[in-house]
């Protein structure tokens, strides 16, 4: 579902604060979303399990 949000050009804010149960597929989908979508201005992943799985430099570059 997260990856499919990349095709909605009106999304400017993505709040995943406190999201539970993330896995490598979730992290990969979020990475792809950020690479494809040019409209996201604010991303909140604080207090989310996504933070503990982000280890790649490519992911950090996609956040910009």
PDBQT receptor file of N, H, CA, C and O in Angstrom, charges set to zero:
ATOM      1  N   UNK A   1       0.826  -1.190   0.000  1.00  0.00    +0.000 N 
ATOM      2  CA  UNK A   1       0.000   0.000   0.000  1.00  0.00    +0.000 C 
ATOM      3  C   UNK A   1       0.875   1.260   0.000  1.00  0.00    +0.000 C 
ATOM      4  O   UNK A   1       0.552   2.236  -0.678  1.00  0.00    +0.000 OA
ATOM      5  N   UNK A   2       1.970   1.243   0.750  1.00  0.00    +0.000 N 
ATOM      6  H   UNK A   2       2.232   0.451   1.300  1.00  0.00    +0.000 HD
ATOM      7  CA  UNK A   2       2.837   2.425   0.816  1.00  0.00    +0.000 C 
ATOM      8  C   UNK A   2       3.405   2.755  -0.556  1.00  0.00    +0.000 C 
ATOM      9  O   UNK A   2       3.416   3.919  -0.957  1.00  0.00    +0.000 OA
ATOM     10  N   UNK A   3       3.876   1.747  -1.276  1.00  0.00    +0.000 N 
ATOM     11  H   UNK A   3       3.867   0.802  -0.950  1.00  0.00    +0.000 HD
ATOM     12  CA  UNK A   3       4.449   1.972  -2.605  1.00  0.00    +0.000 C 
ATOM     13  C   UNK A   3       3.427   2.597  -3.541  1.00  0.00    +0.000 C 
ATOM     14  O   UNK A   3       3.774   3.482  -4.323  1.00  0.00    +0.000 OA
ATOM     15  N   UNK A   4       2.184   2.161  -3.479  1.00  0.00    +0.000 N 
ATOM     16  H   UNK A   4       1.902   1.443  -2.844  1.00  0.00    +0.000 HD
ATOM     17  CA  UNK A   4       1.144   2.683  -4.371  1.00  0.00    +0.000 C 
ATOM     18  C   UNK A   4       0.851   4.155  -4.134  1.00  0.00    +0.000 C 
ATOM     19  O   UNK A   4       0.318   4.821  -5.022  1.00  0.00    +0.000 OA
ATOM     20  N   UNK A   5       1.181   4.674  -2.977  1.00  0.00    +0.000 N 
ATOM     21  H   UNK A   5       1.615   4.133  -2.256  1.00  0.00    +0.000 HD
ATOM     22  CA  UNK A   5       0.994   6.098  -2.707  1.00  0.00    +0.000 C 
ATOM     23  C   UNK A   5       1.886   6.963  -3.593  1.00  0.00    +0.000 C 
ATOM     24  O   UNK A   5       1.612   8.148  -3.781  1.00  0.00    +0.000 OA
ATOM     25  N   UNK A   6       2.936   6.384  -4.131  1.00  0.00    +0.000 N 
ATOM     26  H   UNK A   6       3.159   5.421  -3.979  1.00  0.00    +0.000 HD
ATOM     27  CA  UNK A   6       3.857   7.137  -4.990  1.00  0.00    +0.000 C 
ATOM     28  C   UNK A   6       3.173   7.663  -6.240  1.00  0.00    +0.000 C 
ATOM     29  O   UNK A   6       3.644   8.627  -6.844  1.00  0.00    +0.000 OA
ATOM     30  N   UNK A   7       2.089   7.056  -6.627  1.00  0.00    +0.000 N 
ATOM     31  H   UNK A   7       1.706   6.273  -6.135  1.00  0.00    +0.000 HD
ATOM     32  CA  UNK A   7       1.396   7.441  -7.856  1.00  0.00    +0.000 C 
ATOM     33  C   UNK A   7       0.276   8.446  -7.607  1.00  0.00    +0.000 C 
ATOM     34  O   UNK A   7      -0.534   8.717  -8.494  1.00  0.00    +0.000 OA
ATOM     35  N   UNK A   8       0.236   8.992  -6.402  1.00  0.00    +0.000 N 
ATOM     36  H   UNK A   8       0.894   8.771  -5.682  1.00  0.00    +0.000 HD
ATOM     37  CA  UNK A   8      -0.714  10.039  -6.075  1.00  0.00    +0.000 C 
ATOM     38  C   UNK A   8       0.057  11.353  -5.925  1.00  0.00    +0.000 C 
ATOM     39  O   UNK A   8       0.688  11.582  -4.894  1.00  0.00    +0.000 OA
ATOM     40  N   UNK A   9       0.012  12.206  -6.932  1.00  0.00    +0.000 N 
ATOM     41  H   UNK A   9      -0.501  12.020  -7.770  1.00  0.00    +0.000 HD
ATOM     42  CA  UNK A   9       0.843  13.408  -6.923  1.00  0.00    +0.000 C 
ATOM     43  C   UNK A   9       0.423  14.477  -5.914  1.00  0.00    +0.000 C 
ATOM     44  O   UNK A   9       1.112  15.486  -5.768  1.00  0.00    +0.000 OA
ATOM     45  N   UNK A  10      -0.678  14.275  -5.229  1.00  0.00    +0.000 N 
ATOM     46  H   UNK A  10      -1.238  13.455  -5.348  1.00  0.00    +0.000 HD
ATOM     47  CA  UNK A  10      -1.151  15.296  -4.300  1.00  0.00    +0.000 C 
ATOM     48  C   UNK A  10      -0.713  15.059  -2.861  1.00  0.00    +0.000 C 
ATOM     49  O   UNK A  10      -0.980  15.891  -1.993  1.00  0.00    +0.000 OA
ATOM     50  N   UNK A  11      -0.049  13.949  -2.593  1.00  0.00    +0.000 N 
ATOM     51  H   UNK A  11       0.168  13.274  -3.297  1.00  0.00    +0.000 HD
ATOM     52  CA  UNK A  11       0.387  13.660  -1.228  1.00  0.00    +0.000 C 
ATOM     53  C   UNK A  11       1.600  14.510  -0.899  1.00  0.00    +0.000 C 
ATOM     54  O   UNK A  11       2.637  14.417  -1.555  1.00  0.00    +0.000 OA
ATOM     55  N   UNK A  12       1.458  15.338   0.123  1.00  0.00    +0.000 N 
ATOM     56  H   UNK A  12       0.615  15.413   0.656  1.00  0.00    +0.000 HD
ATOM     57  CA  UNK A  12       2.554  16.195   0.558  1.00  0.00    +0.000 C 
ATOM     58  C   UNK A  12       3.056  15.812   1.949  1.00  0.00    +0.000 C 
ATOM     59  O   UNK A  12       4.206  16.082   2.296  1.00  0.00    +0.000 OA
ATOM     60  N   UNK A  13       2.192  15.184   2.740  1.00  0.00    +0.000 N 
ATOM     61  H   UNK A  13       1.258  14.964   2.458  1.00  0.00    +0.000 HD
ATOM     62  CA  UNK A  13       2.549  14.803   4.105  1.00  0.00    +0.000 C 
ATOM     63  C   UNK A  13       2.302  13.310   4.269  1.00  0.00    +0.000 C 
ATOM     64  O   UNK A  13       1.235  12.803   3.922  1.00  0.00    +0.000 OA
ATOM     65  N   UNK A  14       3.301  12.613   4.804  1.00  0.00    +0.000 N 
ATOM     66  H   UNK A  14       4.167  13.025   5.086  1.00  0.00    +0.000 HD
ATOM     67  CA  UNK A  14       3.173  11.192   5.082  1.00  0.00    +0.000 C 
ATOM     68  C   UNK A  14       3.544  10.986   6.545  1.00  0.00    +0.000 C 
ATOM     69  O   UNK A  14       4.697  11.173   6.932  1.00  0.00    +0.000 OA
ATOM     70  N   UNK A  15       2.565  10.602   7.354  1.00  0.00    +0.000 N 
ATOM     71  H   UNK A  15       1.627  10.450   7.040  1.00  0.00    +0.000 HD
ATOM     72  CA  UNK A  15       2.762  10.433   8.786  1.00  0.00    +0.000 C 
ATOM     73  C   UNK A  15       2.671   8.955   9.134  1.00  0.00    +0.000 C 
ATOM     74  O   UNK A  15       1.587   8.373   9.162  1.00  0.00    +0.000 OA
ATOM     75  N   UNK A  16       3.822   8.362   9.398  1.00  0.00    +0.000 N 
ATOM     76  H   UNK A  16       4.702   8.835   9.375  1.00  0.00    +0.000 HD
ATOM     77  CA  UNK A  16       3.894   6.963   9.803  1.00  0.00    +0.000 C 
ATOM     78  C   UNK A  16       4.362   6.876  11.256  1.00  0.00    +0.000 C 
ATOM     79  O   UNK A  16       4.918   5.861  11.677  1.00  0.00    +0.000 OA
ATOM     80  N   UNK A  17       4.136   7.932  12.007  1.00  0.00    +0.000 N 
ATOM     81  H   UNK A  17       3.685   8.757  11.666  1.00  0.00    +0.000 HD
ATOM     82  CA  UNK A  17       4.536   8.013  13.400  1.00  0.00    +0.000 C 
ATOM     83  C   UNK A  17       3.923   6.868  14.200  1.00  0.00    +0.000 C 
ATOM     84  O   UNK A  17       2.706   6.685  14.215  1.00  0.00    +0.000 OA
ATOM     85  N   UNK A  18       4.781   6.103  14.861  1.00  0.00    +0.000 N 
ATOM     86  H   UNK A  18       5.770   6.252  14.849  1.00  0.00    +0.000 HD
ATOM     87  CA  UNK A  18       4.312   5.018  15.707  1.00  0.00    +0.000 C 
ATOM     88  C   UNK A  18       3.890   3.763  14.973  1.00  0.00    +0.000 C 
ATOM     89  O   UNK A  18       3.302   2.870  15.583  1.00  0.00    +0.000 OA
ATOM     90  N   UNK A  19       4.173   3.665  13.675  1.00  0.00    +0.000 N 
ATOM     91  H   UNK A  19       4.651   4.390  13.179  1.00  0.00    +0.000 HD
ATOM     92  CA  UNK A  19       3.783   2.485  12.907  1.00  0.00    +0.000 C 
ATOM     93  C   UNK A  19       4.473   1.251  13.470  1.00  0.00    +0.000 C 
ATOM     94  O   UNK A  19       5.681   1.268  13.702  1.00  0.00    +0.000 OA
ATOM     95  N   UNK A  20       3.731   0.202  13.687  1.00  0.00    +0.000 N 
ATOM     96  H   UNK A  20       2.749   0.188  13.498  1.00  0.00    +0.000 HD
ATOM     97  CA  UNK A  20       4.249  -1.032  14.276  1.00  0.00    +0.000 C 
ATOM     98  C   UNK A  20       4.352  -2.123  13.218  1.00  0.00    +0.000 C 
ATOM     99  O   UNK A  20       3.706  -2.047  12.173  1.00  0.00    +0.000 OA
ATOM    100  N   UNK A  21       5.162  -3.131  13.493  1.00  0.00    +0.000 N 
ATOM    101  H   UNK A  21       5.687  -3.192  14.342  1.00  0.00    +0.000 HD
ATOM    102  CA  UNK A  21       5.217  -4.326  12.657  1.00  0.00    +0.000 C 
ATOM    103  C   UNK A  21       5.859  -4.145  11.304  1.00  0.00    +0.000 C 
ATOM    104  O   UNK A  21       5.458  -4.792  10.337  1.00  0.00    +0.000 OA
ATOM    105  N   UNK A  22       6.846  -3.282  11.216  1.00  0.00    +0.000 N 
ATOM    106  H   UNK A  22       7.172  -2.756  12.002  1.00  0.00    +0.000 HD
ATOM    107  CA  UNK A  22       7.512  -3.096   9.924  1.00  0.00    +0.000 C 
ATOM    108  C   UNK A  22       8.475  -4.239   9.644  1.00  0.00    +0.000 C 
ATOM    109  O   UNK A  22       8.986  -4.875  10.565  1.00  0.00    +0.000 OA
ATOM    110  N   UNK A  23       8.715  -4.489   8.378  1.00  0.00    +0.000 N 
ATOM    111  H   UNK A  23       8.301  -3.972   7.630  1.00  0.00    +0.000 HD
ATOM    112  CA  UNK A  23       9.681  -5.487   7.955  1.00  0.00    +0.000 C 
ATOM    113  C   UNK A  23      10.465  -4.934   6.774  1.00  0.00    +0.000 C 
ATOM    114  O   UNK A  23      10.282  -3.777   6.395  1.00  0.00    +0.000 OA
ATOM    115  N   UNK A  24      11.327  -5.742   6.196  1.00  0.00    +0.000 N 
ATOM    116  H   UNK A  24      11.475  -6.681   6.504  1.00  0.00    +0.000 HD
ATOM    117  CA  UNK A  24      12.158  -5.252   5.090  1.00  0.00    +0.000 C 
ATOM    118  C   UNK A  24      11.324  -4.849   3.883  1.00  0.00    +0.000 C 
ATOM    119  O   UNK A  24      11.724  -3.957   3.134  1.00  0.00    +0.000 OA
ATOM    120  N   UNK A  25      10.176  -5.484   3.676  1.00  0.00    +0.000 N 
ATOM    121  H   UNK A  25       9.851  -6.209   4.284  1.00  0.00    +0.000 HD
ATOM    122  CA  UNK A  25       9.307  -5.107   2.558  1.00  0.00    +0.000 C 
ATOM    123  C   UNK A  25       8.738  -3.702   2.756  1.00  0.00    +0.000 C 
ATOM    124  O   UNK A  25       8.600  -2.943   1.797  1.00  0.00    +0.000 OA
ATOM    125  N   UNK A  26       8.411  -3.364   3.985  1.00  0.00    +0.000 N 
ATOM    126  H   UNK A  26       8.523  -3.980   4.764  1.00  0.00    +0.000 HD
ATOM    127  CA  UNK A  26       7.893  -2.030   4.285  1.00  0.00    +0.000 C 
ATOM    128  C   UNK A  26       8.958  -0.978   4.037  1.00  0.00    +0.000 C 
ATOM    129  O   UNK A  26       8.679   0.067   3.448  1.00  0.00    +0.000 OA
ATOM    130  N   UNK A  27      10.170  -1.248   4.480  1.00  0.00    +0.000 N 
ATOM    131  H   UNK A  27      10.396  -2.097   4.958  1.00  0.00    +0.000 HD
ATOM    132  CA  UNK A  27      11.275  -0.310   4.282  1.00  0.00    +0.000 C 
ATOM    133  C   UNK A  27      11.560  -0.127   2.795  1.00  0.00    +0.000 C 
ATOM    134  O   UNK A  27      11.788   0.993   2.339  1.00  0.00    +0.000 OA
ATOM    135  N   UNK A  28      11.548  -1.215   2.045  1.00  0.00    +0.000 N 
ATOM    136  H   UNK A  28      11.362  -2.125   2.415  1.00  0.00    +0.000 HD
ATOM    137  CA  UNK A  28      11.782  -1.132   0.596  1.00  0.00    +0.000 C 
ATOM    138  C   UNK A  28      10.674  -0.348  -0.098  1.00  0.00    +0.000 C 
ATOM    139  O   UNK A  28      10.954   0.446  -0.996  1.00  0.00    +0.000 OA
ATOM    140  N   UNK A  29       9.430  -0.554   0.298  1.00  0.00    +0.000 N 
ATOM    141  H   UNK A  29       9.201  -1.199   1.028  1.00  0.00    +0.000 HD
ATOM    142  CA  UNK A  29       8.307   0.173  -0.300  1.00  0.00    +0.000 C 
ATOM    143  C   UNK A  29       8.410   1.661   0.005  1.00  0.00    +0.000 C 
ATOM    144  O   UNK A  29       8.120   2.490  -0.857  1.00  0.00    +0.000 OA
ATOM    145  N   UNK A  30       8.818   2.005   1.213  1.00  0.00    +0.000 N 
ATOM    146  H   UNK A  30       9.054   1.332   1.914  1.00  0.00    +0.000 HD
ATOM    147  CA  UNK A  30       8.979   3.404   1.579  1.00  0.00    +0.000 C 
ATOM    148  C   UNK A  30      10.113   4.043   0.776  1.00  0.00    +0.000 C 
ATOM    149  O   UNK A  30      10.000   5.186   0.332  1.00  0.00    +0.000 OA
ATOM    150  N   UNK A  31      11.193   3.305   0.595  1.00  0.00    +0.000 N 
ATOM    151  H   UNK A  31      11.285   2.377   0.956  1.00  0.00    +0.000 HD
ATOM    152  CA  UNK A  31      12.316   3.778  -0.217  1.00  0.00    +0.000 C 
ATOM    153  C   UNK A  31      11.866   4.067  -1.648  1.00  0.00    +0.000 C 
ATOM    154  O   UNK A  31      12.197   5.115  -2.203  1.00  0.00    +0.000 OA
ATOM    155  N   UNK A  32      11.119   3.151  -2.241  1.00  0.00    +0.000 N 
ATOM    156  H   UNK A  32      10.850   2.300  -1.790  1.00  0.00    +0.000 HD
ATOM    157  CA  UNK A  32      10.628   3.334  -3.611  1.00  0.00    +0.000 C 
ATOM    158  C   UNK A  32       9.673   4.512  -3.691  1.00  0.00    +0.000 C 
ATOM    159  O   UNK A  32       9.721   5.289  -4.646  1.00  0.00    +0.000 OA
ATOM    160  N   UNK A  33       8.807   4.651  -2.697  1.00  0.00    +0.000 N 
ATOM    161  H   UNK A  33       8.768   4.020  -1.922  1.00  0.00    +0.000 HD
ATOM    162  CA  UNK A  33       7.870   5.773  -2.658  1.00  0.00    +0.000 C 
ATOM    163  C   UNK A  33       8.618   7.089  -2.688  1.00  0.00    +0.000 C 
ATOM    164  O   UNK A  33       8.268   7.986  -3.456  1.00  0.00    +0.000 OA
ATOM    165  N   UNK A  34       9.646   7.216  -1.860  1.00  0.00    +0.000 N 
ATOM    166  H   UNK A  34       9.930   6.487  -1.237  1.00  0.00    +0.000 HD
ATOM    167  CA  UNK A  34      10.392   8.469  -1.783  1.00  0.00    +0.000 C 
ATOM    168  C   UNK A  34      11.188   8.746  -3.045  1.00  0.00    +0.000 C 
ATOM    169  O   UNK A  34      11.395   9.905  -3.402  1.00  0.00    +0.000 OA
ATOM    170  N   UNK A  35      11.636   7.702  -3.723  1.00  0.00    +0.000 N 
ATOM    171  H   UNK A  35      11.467   6.760  -3.433  1.00  0.00    +0.000 HD
ATOM    172  CA  UNK A  35      12.369   7.890  -4.974  1.00  0.00    +0.000 C 
ATOM    173  C   UNK A  35      11.462   8.298  -6.123  1.00  0.00    +0.000 C 
ATOM    174  O   UNK A  35      11.874   9.067  -6.992  1.00  0.00    +0.000 OA
ATOM    175  N   UNK A  36      10.244   7.799  -6.140  1.00  0.00    +0.000 N 
ATOM    176  H   UNK A  36       9.910   7.175  -5.434  1.00  0.00    +0.000 HD
ATOM    177  CA  UNK A  36       9.317   8.067  -7.240  1.00  0.00    +0.000 C 
ATOM    178  C   UNK A  36       8.567   9.377  -7.050  1.00  0.00    +0.000 C 
ATOM    179  O   UNK A  36       8.445  10.176  -7.979  1.00  0.00    +0.000 OA
ATOM    180  N   UNK A  37       8.071   9.588  -5.847  1.00  0.00    +0.000 N 
ATOM    181  H   UNK A  37       8.170   8.939  -5.093  1.00  0.00    +0.000 HD
ATOM    182  CA  UNK A  37       7.217  10.748  -5.587  1.00  0.00    +0.000 C 
ATOM    183  C   UNK A  37       8.051  12.001  -5.366  1.00  0.00    +0.000 C 
ATOM    184  O   UNK A  37       8.963  12.019  -4.539  1.00  0.00    +0.000 OA
ATOM    185  N   UNK A  38       7.734  13.016  -6.096  1.00  0.00    +0.000 N 
ATOM    186  H   UNK A  38       6.994  13.001  -6.768  1.00  0.00    +0.000 HD
ATOM    187  CA  UNK A  38       8.419  14.287  -5.913  1.00  0.00    +0.000 C 
ATOM    188  C   UNK A  38       7.600  15.284  -5.126  1.00  0.00    +0.000 C 
ATOM    189  O   UNK A  38       8.016  16.428  -4.947  1.00  0.00    +0.000 OA
ATOM    190  N   UNK A  39       6.434  14.859  -4.653  1.00  0.00    +0.000 N 
ATOM    191  H   UNK A  39       6.096  13.929  -4.799  1.00  0.00    +0.000 HD
ATOM    192  CA  UNK A  39       5.540  15.809  -3.996  1.00  0.00    +0.000 C 
ATOM    193  C   UNK A  39       5.599  15.771  -2.473  1.00  0.00    +0.000 C 
ATOM    194  O   UNK A  39       5.097  16.692  -1.827  1.00  0.00    +0.000 OA
ATOM    195  N   UNK A  40       6.194  14.741  -1.877  1.00  0.00    +0.000 N 
ATOM    196  H   UNK A  40       6.602  13.994  -2.402  1.00  0.00    +0.000 HD
ATOM    197  CA  UNK A  40       6.212  14.634  -0.418  1.00  0.00    +0.000 C 
ATOM    198  C   UNK A  40       7.160  15.666   0.164  1.00  0.00    +0.000 C 
ATOM    199  O   UNK A  40       8.345  15.702  -0.164  1.00  0.00    +0.000 OA
ATOM    200  N   UNK A  41       6.610  16.510   1.043  1.00  0.00    +0.000 N 
ATOM    201  H   UNK A  41       5.647  16.481   1.310  1.00  0.00    +0.000 HD
ATOM    202  CA  UNK A  41       7.379  17.572   1.673  1.00  0.00    +0.000 C 
ATOM    203  C   UNK A  41       7.687  17.265   3.130  1.00  0.00    +0.000 C 
ATOM    204  O   UNK A  41       8.663  17.776   3.679  1.00  0.00    +0.000 OA
ATOM    205  N   UNK A  42       6.867  16.439   3.757  1.00  0.00    +0.000 N 
ATOM    206  H   UNK A  42       6.074  16.024   3.311  1.00  0.00    +0.000 HD
ATOM    207  CA  UNK A  42       7.036  16.135   5.184  1.00  0.00    +0.000 C 
ATOM    208  C   UNK A  42       6.833  14.638   5.410  1.00  0.00    +0.000 C 
ATOM    209  O   UNK A  42       5.804  14.075   5.036  1.00  0.00    +0.000 OA
ATOM    210  N   UNK A  43       7.828  14.004   6.024  1.00  0.00    +0.000 N 
ATOM    211  H   UNK A  43       8.664  14.461   6.327  1.00  0.00    +0.000 HD
ATOM    212  CA  UNK A  43       7.760  12.586   6.348  1.00  0.00    +0.000 C 
ATOM    213  C   UNK A  43       8.014  12.423   7.832  1.00  0.00    +0.000 C 
ATOM    214  O   UNK A  43       9.070  12.815   8.329  1.00  0.00    +0.000 OA
ATOM    215  N   UNK A  44       7.058  11.848   8.546  1.00  0.00    +0.000 N 
ATOM    216  H   UNK A  44       6.200  11.530   8.143  1.00  0.00    +0.000 HD
ATOM    217  CA  UNK A  44       7.209  11.614   9.986  1.00  0.00    +0.000 C 
ATOM    218  C   UNK A  44       7.266  10.115  10.236  1.00  0.00    +0.000 C 
ATOM    219  O   UNK A  44       6.258   9.417  10.122  1.00  0.00    +0.000 OA
ATOM    220  N   UNK A  45       8.456   9.626  10.579  1.00  0.00    +0.000 N 
ATOM    221  H   UNK A  45       9.274  10.192  10.671  1.00  0.00    +0.000 HD
ATOM    222  CA  UNK A  45       8.613   8.214  10.937  1.00  0.00    +0.000 C 
ATOM    223  C   UNK A  45       9.146   8.091  12.363  1.00  0.00    +0.000 C 
ATOM    224  O   UNK A  45       9.727   7.073  12.738  1.00  0.00    +0.000 OA
ATOM    225  N   UNK A  46       8.937   9.148  13.148  1.00  0.00    +0.000 N 
ATOM    226  H   UNK A  46       8.465   9.975  12.843  1.00  0.00    +0.000 HD
ATOM    227  CA  UNK A  46       9.385   9.102  14.537  1.00  0.00    +0.000 C 
ATOM    228  C   UNK A  46       8.586   8.054  15.306  1.00  0.00    +0.000 C 
ATOM    229  O   UNK A  46       7.423   7.789  15.000  1.00  0.00    +0.000 OA
ATOM    230  N   UNK A  47       9.217   7.480  16.283  1.00  0.00    +0.000 N 
ATOM    231  H   UNK A  47      10.161   7.696  16.531  1.00  0.00    +0.000 HD
ATOM    232  CA  UNK A  47       8.604   6.444  17.115  1.00  0.00    +0.000 C 
ATOM    233  C   UNK A  47       8.042   5.300  16.279  1.00  0.00    +0.000 C 
ATOM    234  O   UNK A  47       7.070   4.654  16.673  1.00  0.00    +0.000 OA
ATOM    235  N   UNK A  48       8.648   5.055  15.139  1.00  0.00    +0.000 N 
ATOM    236  H   UNK A  48       9.437   5.579  14.820  1.00  0.00    +0.000 HD
ATOM    237  CA  UNK A  48       8.227   3.980  14.249  1.00  0.00    +0.000 C 
ATOM    238  C   UNK A  48       9.320   2.927  14.195  1.00  0.00    +0.000 C 
ATOM    239  O   UNK A  48      10.499   3.248  14.343  1.00  0.00    +0.000 OA
ATOM    240  N   UNK A  49       8.946   1.694  13.987  1.00  0.00    +0.000 N 
ATOM    241  H   UNK A  49       7.988   1.433  13.866  1.00  0.00    +0.000 HD
ATOM    242  CA  UNK A  49       9.928   0.624  13.872  1.00  0.00    +0.000 C 
ATOM    243  C   UNK A  49      10.713   0.713  12.565  1.00  0.00    +0.000 C 
ATOM    244  O   UNK A  49      11.706   0.007  12.392  1.00  0.00    +0.000 OA
ATOM    245  N   UNK A  50      10.283   1.562  11.657  1.00  0.00    +0.000 N 
ATOM    246  H   UNK A  50       9.477   2.136  11.798  1.00  0.00    +0.000 HD
ATOM    247  CA  UNK A  50      11.008   1.757  10.397  1.00  0.00    +0.000 C 
ATOM    248  C   UNK A  50      12.410   2.290  10.683  1.00  0.00    +0.000 C 
ATOM    249  O   UNK A  50      13.367   1.908  10.009  1.00  0.00    +0.000 OA
ATOM    250  N   UNK A  51      12.534   3.157  11.663  1.00  0.00    +0.000 N 
ATOM    251  H   UNK A  51      11.756   3.467  12.210  1.00  0.00    +0.000 HD
ATOM    252  CA  UNK A  51      13.821   3.759  11.976  1.00  0.00    +0.000 C 
ATOM    253  C   UNK A  51      14.887   2.722  12.310  1.00  0.00    +0.000 C 
ATOM    254  O   UNK A  51      16.052   2.892  11.953  1.00  0.00    +0.000 OA
ATOM    255  N   UNK A  52      14.501   1.672  12.980  1.00  0.00    +0.000 N 
ATOM    256  H   UNK A  52      13.554   1.534  13.270  1.00  0.00    +0.000 HD
ATOM    257  CA  UNK A  52      15.481   0.659  13.367  1.00  0.00    +0.000 C 
ATOM    258  C   UNK A  52      15.954  -0.186  12.191  1.00  0.00    +0.000 C 
ATOM    259  O   UNK A  52      16.963  -0.881  12.305  1.00  0.00    +0.000 OA
ATOM    260  N   UNK A  53      15.253  -0.140  11.074  1.00  0.00    +0.000 N 
ATOM    261  H   UNK A  53      14.433   0.425  10.982  1.00  0.00    +0.000 HD
ATOM    262  CA  UNK A  53      15.613  -0.961   9.915  1.00  0.00    +0.000 C 
ATOM    263  C   UNK A  53      16.258  -0.172   8.792  1.00  0.00    +0.000 C 
ATOM    264  O   UNK A  53      16.692  -0.751   7.795  1.00  0.00    +0.000 OA
ATOM    265  N   UNK A  54      16.326   1.127   8.942  1.00  0.00    +0.000 N 
ATOM    266  H   UNK A  54      15.974   1.597   9.752  1.00  0.00    +0.000 HD
ATOM    267  CA  UNK A  54      16.948   1.955   7.906  1.00  0.00    +0.000 C 
ATOM    268  C   UNK A  54      18.451   1.949   8.143  1.00  0.00    +0.000 C 
ATOM    269  O   UNK A  54      18.943   2.548   9.099  1.00  0.00    +0.000 OA
ATOM    270  N   UNK A  55      19.160   1.279   7.280  1.00  0.00    +0.000 N 
ATOM    271  H   UNK A  55      18.761   0.792   6.503  1.00  0.00    +0.000 HD
ATOM    272  CA  UNK A  55      20.600   1.177   7.460  1.00  0.00    +0.000 C 
ATOM    273  C   UNK A  55      21.372   1.550   6.206  1.00  0.00    +0.000 C 
ATOM    274  O   UNK A  55      22.598   1.651   6.238  1.00  0.00    +0.000 OA
ATOM    275  N   UNK A  56      20.676   1.750   5.122  1.00  0.00    +0.000 N 
ATOM    276  H   UNK A  56      19.680   1.668   5.096  1.00  0.00    +0.000 HD
ATOM    277  CA  UNK A  56      21.397   1.974   3.871  1.00  0.00    +0.000 C 
ATOM    278  C   UNK A  56      21.560   3.461   3.553  1.00  0.00    +0.000 C 
ATOM    279  O   UNK A  56      20.689   4.283   3.838  1.00  0.00    +0.000 OA
ATOM    280  N   UNK A  57      22.682   3.764   2.967  1.00  0.00    +0.000 N 
ATOM    281  H   UNK A  57      23.389   3.096   2.736  1.00  0.00    +0.000 HD
ATOM    282  CA  UNK A  57      22.953   5.123   2.534  1.00  0.00    +0.000 C 
ATOM    283  C   UNK A  57      21.988   5.551   1.447  1.00  0.00    +0.000 C 
ATOM    284  O   UNK A  57      21.607   6.720   1.381  1.00  0.00    +0.000 OA
ATOM    285  N   UNK A  58      21.583   4.608   0.581  1.00  0.00    +0.000 N 
ATOM    286  H   UNK A  58      21.893   3.659   0.635  1.00  0.00    +0.000 HD
ATOM    287  CA  UNK A  58      20.642   4.919  -0.490  1.00  0.00    +0.000 C 
ATOM    288  C   UNK A  58      19.315   5.406   0.069  1.00  0.00    +0.000 C 
ATOM    289  O   UNK A  58      18.704   6.329  -0.469  1.00  0.00    +0.000 OA
ATOM    290  N   UNK A  59      18.871   4.776   1.157  1.00  0.00    +0.000 N 
ATOM    291  H   UNK A  59      19.367   4.025   1.594  1.00  0.00    +0.000 HD
ATOM    292  CA  UNK A  59      17.606   5.195   1.767  1.00  0.00    +0.000 C 
ATOM    293  C   UNK A  59      17.728   6.627   2.287  1.00  0.00    +0.000 C 
ATOM    294  O   UNK A  59      16.837   7.447   2.069  1.00  0.00    +0.000 OA
ATOM    295  N   UNK A  60      18.825   6.924   2.970  1.00  0.00    +0.000 N 
ATOM    296  H   UNK A  60      19.549   6.258   3.147  1.00  0.00    +0.000 HD
ATOM    297  CA  UNK A  60      19.020   8.271   3.490  1.00  0.00    +0.000 C 
ATOM    298  C   UNK A  60      19.090   9.302   2.360  1.00  0.00    +0.000 C 
ATOM    299  O   UNK A  60      18.595  10.420   2.507  1.00  0.00    +0.000 OA
ATOM    300  N   UNK A  61      19.697   8.932   1.246  1.00  0.00    +0.000 N 
ATOM    301  H   UNK A  61      20.100   8.024   1.126  1.00  0.00    +0.000 HD
ATOM    302  CA  UNK A  61      19.748   9.841   0.094  1.00  0.00    +0.000 C 
ATOM    303  C   UNK A  61      18.361  10.077  -0.476  1.00  0.00    +0.000 C 
ATOM    304  O   UNK A  61      18.063  11.176  -0.945  1.00  0.00    +0.000 OA
ATOM    305  N   UNK A  62      17.497   9.046  -0.442  1.00  0.00    +0.000 N 
ATOM    306  H   UNK A  62      17.739   8.154  -0.062  1.00  0.00    +0.000 HD
ATOM    307  CA  UNK A  62      16.146   9.211  -0.984  1.00  0.00    +0.000 C 
ATOM    308  C   UNK A  62      15.338  10.187  -0.143  1.00  0.00    +0.000 C 
ATOM    309  O   UNK A  62      14.448  10.865  -0.657  1.00  0.00    +0.000 OA
ATOM    310  N   UNK A  63      15.642  10.260   1.139  1.00  0.00    +0.000 N 
ATOM    311  H   UNK A  63      16.365   9.709   1.557  1.00  0.00    +0.000 HD
ATOM    312  CA  UNK A  63      14.958  11.228   2.006  1.00  0.00    +0.000 C 
ATOM    313  C   UNK A  63      15.407  12.640   1.670  1.00  0.00    +0.000 C 
ATOM    314  O   UNK A  63      14.627  13.589   1.749  1.00  0.00    +0.000 OA
ATOM    315  N   UNK A  64      16.664  12.767   1.297  1.00  0.00    +0.000 N 
ATOM    316  H   UNK A  64      17.298  11.996   1.232  1.00  0.00    +0.000 HD
ATOM    317  CA  UNK A  64      17.208  14.032   0.837  1.00  0.00    +0.000 C 
ATOM    318  C   UNK A  64      17.291  15.052   1.922  1.00  0.00    +0.000 C 
ATOM    319  O   UNK A  64      17.734  16.175   1.680  1.00  0.00    +0.000 OA
TER     320      UNK A  64
